[in-house]
Amino acid sequence: MTTKVVSTDKVTKALAENQPEIRPGMSLQSLLRTDTVRRRFEEVLGKRSAGFISSIISCQNASDKLKACDPMTIISAAAMAASLDLPINQSLGFAHIVPYKSVASFQIGAKGIYQLAMRSGQYLRINMTEVYEGELVTHDQFTGEMSFDSAKRTSNKVSGYLLYFKLLNGFEKTMYWSKAKVIKHAEKYSQAYKGSGSSPWKDVDQFHEMAKKTVLKN
């Protein structure tokens, strides 16, 4: 399965273009009541559109930063999640509407990536997990072969993150990133990691989920 995700600003433009009922300054609730926006979600989700629209409002109500964002960018981010048939409930971890200054953007979660992979019908198994100090026994950087042993754990400190998958045709792969490599990647590419405000990267438990998502996405 090939999934194309367009940028949030393109979705915003497409929704607002030549639509007289959509005017500058409208609230999120007002925009969601317009025929243009409701039809957009009904076309994608059918009878489930009403529940999805309610979840958009819930996301905004739960975040002061989202309340400060342009409502059309919130709708655009939600429309991208809807097109992939992924829920935007923050606690589920499939997809998120993330505020950055005055703009909201779509961000897929680890469970969302996993879901899209499994829908492709190509994967027999996918697993992600933390690796603790001592558990990585051997790692041949030339062949990529690795061996792990949980019985050799030397501490409860996470040293890295493991992704394993096996396709239906028998192909399998193991990928390991050290915690240092994950941090270096986040420092370079993640606005949330570099920002001064609250971020899942700055919470111990959520950090591990973000790290596993980074390896899975790679």
HELIX and SHEET records of a PDB file:
HELIX    1   1 THR A    8  ALA A   16  1                                   9    
HELIX    2   2 LEU A   28  ARG A   33  1                                   6    
HELIX    3   3 ASP A   35  LEU A   45  1                                  11    
HELIX    4   4 GLY A   46  ARG A   48  5                                   3    
HELIX    5   5 SER A   49  ASN A   61  1                                  13    
HELIX    6   6 ASP A   64  LYS A   67  1                                   4    
HELIX    7   7 PRO A   71  SER A   83  1                                  13    
HELIX    8   8 GLN A   90  LEU A   92  5                                   3    
HELIX    9   9 ALA A  110  ARG A  119  1                                  10    
HELIX   10  10 SER A  150  LYS A  152  5                                   3    
HELIX   11  11 LYS A  179  TYR A  189  1                                  11    
HELIX   12  12 GLN A  191  LYS A  194  1                                   4    
HELIX   13  13 PRO A  200  LYS A  202  5                                   3    
HELIX   14  14 VAL A  204  LYS A  217  1                                  14    
SHEET    1   A 2 ALA A  95  TYR A 100  0                                        
SHEET    2   A 2 VAL A 103  ILE A 108 -1                                        
SHEET    1   B 3 TYR A 123  TYR A 132  0                                        
SHEET    2   B 3 VAL A 158  LEU A 167 -1                                        
SHEET    3   B 3 GLU A 172  SER A 178 -1                                        
SHEET    1   C 2 LEU A 136  HIS A 139  0                                        
SHEET    2   C 2 MET A 146  PHE A 148 -1                                        
END                                                                             
